Amino acid sequence: MSLGICGMADGPVAVRPTTIGAAVVPPQFLARAIAIIVGLTMLLVVNVRGVAFYVAWSLIGLAFLSEATATFVHLRRTRARR
C-alpha cells in the first residue's frame, strides 16, 4: 500500500491511501511456517521419542537455516545494488 499525495506545494496537503496490488504471501514463507508449526506441535502435543524427536527438531532447524540463508542473500543483494 502506498500513499498518494494530493494538494498544492504551498497549501494544504491531503494524503490518501492507494492500493497497487494485494499483498501475497510467498510460498517460501508458508513452507517455513508449516515446518515450524508441525515441529512444535510434535514436540508439545505428541509424546515425541526416537526418530519422531529428530524429525521434529530437523523441521524446526531447517526452517531456521533457510530463513537465515534467505536473510543473508537479501542483505547481500541490497548491498550489491548500492
Buried (B, 14 or more C-beta within 10 A) or exposed (E): EEEEEEEEEEEEEEEEEEEEEEEEEEEEEEEBEEBBEBBEEBBEEEEBEEEEBEBBBEBBEBBBEBBEEBEEEEEEEEEEEE
